[in-house]
């Protein structure tokens, strides 16, 4: 905010030193001891002067001067945030890359991580009414399911049909979704957002993610992580647990250190799933922030000068205290 602070009407700032100078002159003239100068001894002048300490107190003059100073700053039009044009915001695309692996069957989130991921994706799409959203699924390989569309019903239908059993290759190859997302976004890639929804990343994908996020023409990248640190039991549709490579139950604990490394080395924004809608609101703010960074030519700066009108009004009212104006 400090870096973006500027004034829409900076010429009004010339009124600030003028107001300070006038206040100083009037404040000096209100010194009751000044007319006597050195004609009277200081100790006698102090004893003979009524309200000789008036100069050190806050007076109505100070109140009005400060109010005028705030009004001058308000008239200068301080601004530090932009408002995206509505048509520009509605065209900002979002690509959801959904992880569909056996670990997403884990029951540490009820009924499962995959089901909860569906709900989160639908909530996000519903909050972006009129905006284009595409869907990619990935496991050991990545595949386009729905190209950018504004029809939430189409997305909901395909999200309901996702299951790890339909994926042709096992694994967690999130990097495979990167070129697909870039192709779907096309010329609008820099104003779009790629959102991974899954339960983590493979360390082997970090170099590809870092290279992707370093590209200025690439979209913003974020991840919504489903699951708890302790993990749960991944269950097949028949109720049997999913077996891991060693023959035991598949480990589904979330690797917090790996997530921190991904965020640090790639600049990717990692959001942990929450029971409420706090995670969805944070993702929506990320999409809006990416729009602001895309240099929308029609974005207008908010005039925040009205915020200074309220303290100025209170100071003016304070200046009408009983006895101040008469004095």
VOVO-46922 format. One line per field, with one value per residue (C-alpha): residue in one letter; y, z, x. Coordinates in nm, 3 decimals, padded with zeros to 5 digits. Layout:
N
resn A:...
py Y:...
pz Z:...
px X:...
end
This chain:
327
resn X:X:X:X:X:X:X:X:X:X:X:X:X:X:X:X:X:X:X:X:X:X:X:X:X:X:X:X:X:X:X:X:X:X:X:X:X:X:X:X:X:X:X:X:X:X:X:X:X:X:X:X:X:X:X:X:X:X:X:X:X:X:X:X:X:X:X:X:X:X:X:X:X:X:X:X:X:X:X:X:X:X:X:X:X:X:X:X:X:X:X:X:X:X:X:X:X:X:X:X:X:X:X:X:X:X:X:X:X:X:X:X:X:X:X:X:X:X:X:X:X:X:X:X:X:X:X:X:X:X:X:X:X:X:X:X:X:X:X:X:X:X:X:X:X:X:X:X:X:X:X:X:X:X:X:X:X:X:X:X:X:X:X:X:X:X:X:X:X:X:X:X:X:X:X:X:X:X:X:X:X:X:X:X:X:X:X:X:X:X:X:X:X:X:X:X:X:X:X:X:X:X:X:X:X:X:X:X:X:X:X:X:X:X:X:X:X:X:X:X:X:X:X:X:X:X:X:X:X:X:X:X:X:X:X:X:X:X:X:X:X:X:X:X:X:X:X:X:X:X:X:X:X:X:X:X:X:X:X:X:X:X:X:X:X:X:X:X:X:X:X:X:X:X:X:X:X:X:X:X:X:X:X:X:X:X:X:X:X:X:X:X:X:X:X:X:X:X:X:X:X:X:X:X:X:X:X:X:X:X:X:X:X:X:X:X:X:X:X:X:X:X:X:X:X:X:X
py 00.000:00.241:00.177:00.246:00.554:00.863:01.162:01.202:01.584:01.667:02.046:02.061:01.967:02.324:02.426:02.228:02.456:02.763:02.639:02.558:02.907:03.084:02.872:02.961:03.334:03.331:03.117:03.367:03.660:03.485:03.496:03.732:03.834:03.939:04.302:04.394:04.277:04.382:04.683:04.488:04.264:03.895:03.807:04.102:04.033:03.674:03.781:04.050:03.837:03.655:03.304:03.342:02.969:02.982:02.942:02.598:02.465:02.323:02.593:02.625:02.762:02.438:02.233:02.426:02.432:02.057:02.009:02.229:02.034:01.706:01.858:01.970:01.618:01.478:01.720:01.599:01.255:00.997:00.658:00.325:00.057:00.001:-00.113:-00.366:-00.297:-00.543:-00.673:-00.736:-00.932:-01.153:-01.256:-01.365:-01.741:-02.002:-02.349:-02.606:-02.897:-03.168:-03.448:-03.784:-04.036:-04.314:-04.090:-03.864:-04.152:-04.085:-04.046:-03.791:-03.546:-03.678:-03.844:-03.835:-03.589:-03.624:-03.559:-03.257:-03.134:-03.155:-02.944:-02.682:-02.665:-02.620:-02.346:-02.165:-02.191:-02.067:-01.763:-01.678:-01.650:-01.546:-01.620:-01.888:-02.200:-02.503:-02.843:-03.064:-03.392:-03.549:-03.847:-04.005:-03.812:-03.504:-03.471:-03.191:-03.265:-02.935:-02.641:-02.288:-02.250:-02.029:-02.315:-02.434:-02.726:-02.880:-02.854:-03.003:-03.304:-03.387:-03.327:-03.581:-03.849:-03.819:-04.132:-04.257:-04.573:-04.388:-04.252:-04.443:-04.400:-04.404:-04.137:-03.765:-03.577:-03.221:-03.084:-03.260:-03.016:-02.707:-02.711:-02.806:-02.509:-02.273:-02.395:-02.352:-01.997:-01.892:-01.518:-01.448:-01.659:-01.364:-01.263:-01.620:-01.844:-02.210:-02.376:-02.719:-02.903:-03.207:-03.338:-03.239:-03.240:-03.464:-03.316:-03.410:-03.155:-02.856:-02.757:-02.760:-02.558:-02.306:-02.263:-02.217:-01.953:-01.762:-01.707:-01.355:-01.472:-01.757:-01.741:-01.710:-02.050:-02.157:-02.484:-02.588:-02.872:-03.125:-03.336:-03.328:-03.361:-03.700:-03.834:-04.112:-04.441:-04.450:-04.683:-04.844:-04.844:-05.195:-05.073:-05.230:-05.010:-04.902:-05.074:-04.884:-04.988:-05.189:-05.389:-05.202:-04.935:-04.637:-04.347:-04.034:-03.794:-03.439:-03.348:-02.995:-02.952:-03.037:-02.788:-02.519:-02.602:-02.584:-02.245:-02.113:-02.235:-02.178:-01.881:-02.087:-01.982:-02.276:-02.268:-02.540:-02.658:-02.533:-02.651:-02.313:-02.089:-01.903:-02.092:-02.008:-01.638:-01.636:-01.797:-01.543:-01.261:-01.423:-01.425:-01.058:-00.970:-01.135:-00.922:-00.605:-00.709:-00.766:-00.389:-00.361:-00.046:00.040:-00.007:00.308:00.421:00.448:00.802:00.740:01.108:01.053:00.866:01.197:01.376:01.204:01.312:01.661:01.683:01.572:01.836:02.108:02.001:01.992:02.351:02.464:02.367:02.613:02.909:02.836:03.050:03.339:03.338
pz 00.000:00.084:-00.251:-00.444:-00.243:-00.462:-00.503:-00.785:-00.750:-00.616:-00.668:-00.353:-00.155:-00.202:00.044:00.324:00.384:00.339:00.608:00.843:00.793:00.856:01.166:01.303:01.249:01.410:01.696:01.768:01.764:02.023:02.277:02.546:02.662:02.319:02.310:02.619:02.472:02.702:02.847:03.159:03.367:03.293:03.648:03.658:03.307:03.402:03.718:03.543:03.242:03.251:03.105:03.041:02.963:02.680:02.416:02.541:02.538:02.246:02.119:01.865:01.621:01.644:01.590:01.280:01.141:01.169:01.014:00.718:00.682:00.661:00.409:00.193:00.196:00.114:-00.178:-00.308:-00.357:-00.183:-00.358:-00.311:-00.465:-00.802:-00.902:-01.183:-01.459:-01.430:-01.786:-01.731:-01.411:-01.574:-01.850:-01.610:-01.662:-01.400:-01.462:-01.191:-01.190:-00.975:-00.836:-00.880:-00.706:-00.451:-00.170:-00.240:-00.117:00.236:00.496:00.717:00.555:00.547:00.338:00.158:00.033:-00.323:-00.226:-00.022:-00.314:-00.536:-00.290:-00.272:-00.650:-00.685:-00.419:-00.603:-00.938:-00.782:-00.639:-00.988:-01.168:-01.529:-01.526:-01.739:-01.565:-01.709:-01.551:-01.575:-01.390:-01.319:-01.152:-01.332:-01.639:-01.696:-01.915:-02.014:-01.897:-01.960:-02.164:-02.035:-01.988:-01.796:-01.750:-01.391:-01.455:-01.704:-01.453:-01.177:-01.392:-01.473:-01.116:-00.991:-01.224:-01.117:-00.968:-00.938:-01.122:-01.450:-01.455:-01.699:-01.497:-01.125:-00.956:-00.878:-01.177:-01.120:-01.369:-01.651:-01.601:-01.663:-02.046:-02.066:-01.851:-02.055:-02.374:-02.232:-02.117:-02.444:-02.483:-02.148:-01.951:-01.762:-01.620:-01.546:-01.246:-01.227:-00.912:-00.802:-00.578:-00.421:-00.116:-00.202:-00.457:-00.556:-00.491:-00.848:-00.978:-00.797:-01.079:-01.338:-01.111:-01.038:-01.408:-01.483:-01.217:-01.323:-01.669:-01.678:-01.937:-01.717:-01.493:-01.118:-00.951:-00.623:-00.448:-00.225:-00.009:00.105:00.413:00.761:00.876:01.034:00.729:00.730:00.564:00.188:00.119:-00.206:-00.306:-00.157:00.180:00.158:00.230:-00.054:-00.034:-00.067:-00.249:00.050:00.083:00.388:00.406:00.183:00.374:00.333:00.584:00.455:00.428:00.569:00.512:00.144:00.108:00.267:00.027:-00.273:-00.162:-00.095:-00.413:-00.662:-00.519:-00.539:-00.292:-00.070:00.100:00.344:00.326:00.605:00.722:00.638:00.336:00.455:00.207:-00.082:00.009:00.016:-00.328:-00.466:-00.333:-00.503:-00.837:-00.793:-00.694:-01.009:-01.212:-01.054:-01.138:-01.501:-01.565:-01.671:-01.888:-01.769:-01.396:-01.197:-00.872:-00.566:-00.427:-00.055:00.043:00.193:00.480:00.600:00.603:00.920:01.147:00.992:01.076:01.434:01.474:01.344:01.587:01.868:01.783:01.874:02.239:02.476:02.540:02.266:01.987:02.222:02.353
px 00.000:00.285:00.454:00.132:00.030:-00.002:-00.234:-00.484:-00.488:-00.140:-00.172:-00.384:-00.073:00.054:-00.218:-00.051:00.253:00.030:-00.209:00.079:00.225:-00.107:-00.167:00.178:00.123:-00.220:-00.096:00.182:-00.059:-00.275:00.008:-00.133:00.215:00.344:00.206:00.410:00.740:01.024:00.839:00.742:00.962:00.899:00.789:00.549:00.420:00.339:00.159:-00.047:-00.148:-00.483:-00.467:-00.096:-00.068:-00.324:-00.053:00.045:-00.312:-00.507:-00.740:-01.017:-00.759:-00.561:-00.875:-00.982:-00.627:-00.590:-00.935:-00.836:-00.512:-00.704:-00.945:-00.653:-00.510:-00.855:-00.890:-00.550:-00.708:-00.489:-00.509:-00.337:-00.562:-00.721:-01.066:-01.075:-01.323:-01.618:-01.583:-01.212:-01.274:-01.535:-01.295:-01.019:-00.986:-00.917:-00.776:-00.838:-00.592:-00.749:-00.536:-00.712:-00.489:-00.538:-00.416:-00.716:-00.934:-00.811:-01.085:-00.910:-01.154:-01.506:-01.626:-01.289:-01.032:-01.158:-01.519:-01.420:-01.207:-01.516:-01.714:-01.438:-01.410:-01.787:-01.788:-01.510:-01.689:-02.015:-01.836:-01.703:-02.036:-01.980:-01.607:-01.445:-01.314:-01.137:-01.074:-00.766:-00.715:-00.379:-00.218:00.081:-00.035:-00.252:-00.561:-00.800:-01.153:-01.335:-01.199:-01.271:-01.646:-01.888:-02.139:-02.101:-02.339:-02.096:-01.812:-02.027:-02.116:-01.755:-01.638:-01.891:-01.752:-01.387:-01.234:-00.873:-00.975:-01.017:-00.663:-00.436:-00.114:-00.040:00.169:00.152:00.287:00.162:00.418:00.230:-00.060:00.153:00.171:-00.197:-00.295:-00.080:-00.245:-00.595:-00.527:-00.367:-00.314:-00.482:-00.235:-00.084:-00.425:-00.531:-00.474:-00.376:-00.508:-00.388:-00.633:-00.473:-00.291:00.065:00.345:00.631:00.974:01.072:00.818:00.974:01.217:00.937:00.708:00.984:01.058:00.689:00.625:00.938:00.790:00.635:00.381:00.261:-00.047:-00.041:-00.016:-00.174:-00.251:-00.539:-00.410:-00.667:-00.597:-00.452:-00.093:-00.163:-00.344:-00.602:-00.687:-00.740:-01.033:-01.139:-01.508:-01.544:-01.414:-01.069:-00.766:-00.542:-00.204:00.121:00.439:00.559:00.239:00.108:-00.159:-00.091:00.066:-00.145:00.014:00.068:00.437:00.441:00.815:00.776:00.490:00.704:00.986:00.751:00.621:00.972:01.141:00.859:00.669:00.352:00.080:-00.018:-00.358:-00.461:-00.820:-01.049:-01.394:-01.551:-01.509:-01.198:-00.981:-01.216:-01.216:-00.836:-00.821:-01.067:-00.849:-00.550:-00.734:-00.826:-00.470:-00.340:-00.582:-00.446:-00.089:-00.188:-00.198:-00.560:-00.567:-00.918:-00.851:-00.931:-00.772:-00.995:-01.008:-00.958:-00.985:-01.329:-01.166:-01.016:-01.352:-01.471:-01.181:-01.198:-01.567:-01.505:-01.233:-01.466:-01.736:-01.480:-01.389:-01.742:-01.704:-01.861:-01.633:-01.380:-01.523:-01.603:-01.250
end
